[in-house]
Amino acid sequence: MLSDALAAAVLDVERHVGQAGWDQPNRLFALVPTAELLAAAPELAAQLGAEHPEGHLSSIEQEDFHNGLSLFEALAHLAWPPTVAGCVLSVERAFLPAQYESDLPEDPDEASEAVANHPHRQELRVVTGVLRTGERHAVARVRSDQTQLLGGEDLAPGLSTALLATLSD
């Protein structure tokens, strides 16, 4: 089932990114059906392993996808070939607990700076994946409590929508 495959791919990317620690740049991965990848490049079988459930997706990191643009500008200029079934994005963000949000300035740039410098800020890694079929799944890990991983379809709706737009024909 593809939703299981998407959830597994998102978790794999979260583990992969997490191995490099925190303070990572935004990282983008194409998702391709593993069976198609192995058919096109059989030499990858040793690296990917021999057995995968039907519908398994492999992630392929896209180096330097920003090209100096902001995240949403870069995503707006991105288009995938038909061989790409979906994509996964890992981002790290700072946020404030709800009781401090009312103190933030109205200006988005000033608010961002205030959050970054606030003594009670929390850091979060969100890994969001989508498929051409419209399926979406995201997981989030808070830096201060790395034992918990939150997940769900609606965890990062803005990121999911932006990623889905990169897959439209």
NORNOR-V130879 format. One record per backbone hydrogen bond with DSSP energy under -1.0 kcal/mol. NH is the residue of the N-H (numbers start at 0). CO is the residue of the C=O. E is the energy in kcal/mol with one decimal. If there is no record, write none. Layout:
BEGIN
NH,CO,E  NH,CO,E
END
This chain:
BEGIN
4,0,-1.8  5,1,-3.1  6,2,-2.5  7,3,-2.4  8,4,-2.3  9,5,-2.7  10,6,-2.3  11,7,-2.4  12,8,-2.4  13,9,-2.5  14,10,-2.4  15,11,-2.5  16,12,-3.1  17,13,-2.5  18,14,-1.5  19,16,-1.4  20,17,-1.8  26,89,-2.3  28,87,-2.8  29,59,-2.8  30,85,-3.1  31,57,-2.5  33,55,-2.7  36,32,-2.3  37,33,-2.8  38,34,-1.8  39,35,-2.1  40,36,-2.3  43,40,-2.2  44,41,-1.8  47,43,-2.7  48,44,-1.8  55,52,-2.1  57,31,-3.1  59,29,-2.3  61,27,-3.3  68,65,-1.8  73,69,-2.8  74,70,-2.4  75,71,-1.9  76,72,-1.1  77,74,-1.3  79,165,-1.2  83,80,-2.0  84,30,-2.2  85,30,-1.4  86,129,-1.9  87,28,-2.5  88,127,-3.0  89,26,-3.0  90,125,-2.6  92,123,-2.7  94,121,-2.5  99,96,-2.4  100,97,-1.1  102,99,-1.3  103,100,-1.7  110,106,-2.9  111,107,-2.4  112,108,-2.0  113,109,-2.4  114,110,-2.5  115,111,-2.3  116,112,-1.5  120,117,-1.4  121,94,-3.2  123,92,-2.8  124,140,-2.7  125,90,-2.9  126,138,-2.8  127,88,-2.8  128,136,-3.3  129,86,-2.4  130,134,-2.2  131,84,-2.7  133,130,-2.4  136,128,-2.4  137,151,-1.8  138,126,-2.3  139,149,-2.4  140,124,-2.3  142,122,-2.9  144,141,-1.2  147,144,-1.5  149,139,-2.6  151,137,-2.2  159,155,-2.6  160,156,-2.4  161,157,-2.1  162,158,-2.6  163,159,-2.7  164,160,-1.8  166,163,-1.3
END
